[in-house]
Amino acid sequence: MPKMRLTTMGVERLIPPPKGQVDYFDSLLPGFGLRASSKGAKTYFVMVRVGGNLARVTIGRSNRTALDDARMKAREAMELADAGKDPRVVWRAGIAASEEAEMAKAAADSKLLFPAVAADFLQNYPRRRKLAEGTLAAYRRALQGNAVSGWGSKLVTDITRADVRQIINAKIEAGQTTGADRWLDYASVFFKWCAEQELIENAPTDRIRKQFAVVVGERVLSEAEIKEVWAAVDKVGWPFSVLVRLLILTGQRRNEVAGMRWTELRDLDTAAAVWELPGSRTKNKKTNLIPLEGIALDIVRGLPKIGKGVCCVTTSGATPFSGFSKAKLRLDRVINEARVEAGLPPMPEWTLHDLRRSFVTHAHEVLGAPPHVVEAAVNHASGAAKAGVAGVYNKAAYLEGKRALMAGWANHVKALVESGK
């Protein structure tokens, strides 16, 4: 068994024996050596006494283990042997523990993947807060929609403020200005919940301000935008087209129009046509008499009776239309495709509820309708026109005033949508 001073270059240049294997012992560290085989393998080893017997402990091949590391490992083996421990047993246990630790870390990381944490949030948070289905759907879109598709392999602990800003900027570039702020709202709640659950130290949404800070209830569609919506909704089709046009013409709430029933319609063949919206379906639990005039009356008269004829705005006849989100997305797409062709930027984000606000605003500013009549028309529960003496008089239905308002607005919208044809 030859003895030599092992060096990195010497090990690399060592010629394999013609047959079998040869051990080369290191002159610097007795007991440590290199075994070279005729097949070209070169393996570091160390000789130690375990339980009174001499044992060869393999350290590793030279093409995978540096010489200095091998010497350090050999010294460790000698110390373990001097302490009465078998280095092979200790090292095997260490490798197993390391592998087990890696597996445990991988399992923990899988639970911290953004999709997994988002799913956990959506299962637990809304139930504790008793969120409405519409709000829950908005959270789902924010946390499981296309905006966060790039976070599928990210741990929530690795999501940075830059990642959040990237999504916000992408929405702004797509013309979804209000959507950017709304997504930030939902994401902020989610990451705050993550921090409360001690999944992360700090929310990456902290100190990110809304880009546009649109005040709730601020968006009013211009007359030009109303005309665009009216024209585009035909391409979305029944019954969404009727729903949107009745929202524009009556100023009532989305679910109130969607839930319109044939039993609520009165005197459609006369000049006294009215939609009696019962208190059981209104927000303030008060019945609202809505005169039907002009093109609004034409639309209602033209509604087909489907199935058993219970609901008016429906595909089944038995239940109200409910596919608002998908239909609204299609409508936005139609509008913005037309705008691209005309060389215009995308329409600023708007909601179906904005049509109600637009009705109120234009009734005041365009038609000059008295505030108490406008509020009565949309069944507002409170407001300036409800205060003081006006509140006493507002207990009346203002049916004639509302009829004049509805007729004036219907005629105005008709002239608007037919202009430029």
Protein Blocks (a to p, Z undefined) as FASTA:
>chain_A
ZZddddfklmmmpccdfbhjdddddfklghiacdddfkopacddddddeehiacdddfbd
fklpcfklmmmmmmmmmmmmmnopafklmmmmmmmmmmmmmmmmmmmmmmmgmklmmmmm
mmmmmmmnopafklmmmmmmmmmmmklmmmmmpcfklpcfklmmmmmmmmmmnopamlmm
mmmmmmmmmmmmmmmnomafbdckgoiacfklpaehkaccdfklmmmmmmmmmmnopakl
mmmmmmmmnopafklmmmpcfklpghklbckbccdddfklcfnlpacddddehjllmmmm
mpccehjllafbdckomaccfklmmmmmmmmmmmmmmmmmnopacdddddfklmmmmmmm
mmmmmnopafklmmmmnopabdjklgcjllmmmmpgolmmmmmmmmmmmmmmmmmmmgoZ
Z
